[in-house]
Amino acid sequence: MPNTQQLEDFVTQVRRDILRQVHKVNSGHPGGSLGCAEFFTALYQEVMDFSTDFTMDGNNEDLFFLSNGHISPVFYSVLARSGFFPVEELNTFRLLDSRLQGHPTTHEGLPGIRIASGSLGQGMSVAIGAAEAKKLNKDSHIIYSLHGDGELQEGQNWEAIMYAAGNKVDNLIATVDLNGQQIDGCTDNVLPLGNIKDKFEAFGWDVLEVKEGNNITKVIEGLKEAKSRTRKGKPVCILLHTVMGNGVDFMMHTHAWHGKAPNDEQLETGLSQNAETLGDY
C-alpha cells in the first residue's frame, strides 16, 4: 500500500489532470472533481478490492458506481493512474469518438465504467441492485457509490434509500459529497436539504461523518470504518464534507466553477498550486 506522502502526491497529480482535461476542450466540471480527488484516491489506492482485468460482471471484487457523473474528470484520472487504461488517453477527454465522454458511458467500453451516469438521482438505485446481485451470488465484496448533495433533491434517491434499509442491503456504502454547492448556487439557497444525517437515520441507515473530506488520512479512516459496519443489517452512508474546487484557491467555496473551464492564465495559476508529482500525460 502507498504511504501518506505517496497518496498526497497522487491527489496532487489528479488535480493537475482535472485542470488540464477541462482546459483543453474548454468544457467540463472541475469544481466537484477537485473536491473529490481525495475520496477517489483513497478508494482506488487504499480501500477497494478490485481488478484492472476489467469485466462488466465484476465478480469477486468490490464495485464502485459514480452517480453524479459530471465529475468524470476525477474519475477518469484515477482510473487511468490506477491501471485501467493508458494515462495518455486523458488527452482525449470530451473529444469526438473518445471513450472519455463528459458523462461516463458504457458503449465505448472504457474499463472501470459499469453504468452511464449523469442523469442525477439514479446511481443509488443501481448500487442497490448491484449489492443485491452480490448477495444472490454469495459474493462477499462491497458496493461503493458516490452521490452529490444537490443530487439528493431528486426524489428517486429517497425511494431507493427506503428500499435499501427495508431489505437490509448491508453490503453497500453510499457516500454523499457534502460541498454545499450545486450548479445554480449553494444548496441552502436552491433547495435546503435539512439535516441529512437525521434523514438517512430515519430511513434506517447507519450513518457516519467525515468532517475533513479533503484530508486523505481522514477519508481512508472513514472508508475503513464504514466497511467495518457492513454486513450488520443496515446499509451504510458516509457524509463526506468537502470543499468544491479544493486545491485551487480561486475555485474554492463557490458554485461558479461547477461547470466552467479555466482559461490559459487560470490554468497556469491552478497548476502552479499543484506541482507535477507523477508526470503529466
URRAZI-V792580 format. One line per field, one symbol per residue. phi: phi as a letter, one per 20 degrees, with the letter a starting at -180 (. if undefined). psi: psi as a letter, one per 20 degrees, with the letter a starting at -180 (. if undefined). A space follows every 10 residues. Layout:
phi = ???
psi = ???
//
This chain:
phi = .fefffffff gfffffggff fffgdlapcf gffffdffff fgfedcdeeb ceefcffmfl bfccceeeff eggfffgfff feofbfgffg fegmegmfed fgdgcdfemf goddcecqff ndffffffff fffgffelde fdddbcceff fffffggfff ffffffdled dccdddeedm cbgdqfffef agemefffff ffeneeccdd fdfddgffff gfffffffef mcncfdcded ecdgmgncgf efmbfgdgbc effgffffff ffecffddnf f
psi = qqrghhghhg gghggggggh ghghjlqanh fhghhjhhgh gggiiggqor pimpqhgkqk qqqppogmii khghggghgg ijjhrphhih ijpjqpjqim rhpprhiikp pioiqpqhoq iihggggggh ghggghjkoj rqpqqpqqgh hiiphhghgg ggggghjlnj kpoppponij qahjaqhhhg opibnhghgg hhjjqppqqo hmikohghgg ggghgghiir kkiqqpppoo orppjpiogi iqkqihkglp qqagghghgg hhinqphjpq .
//
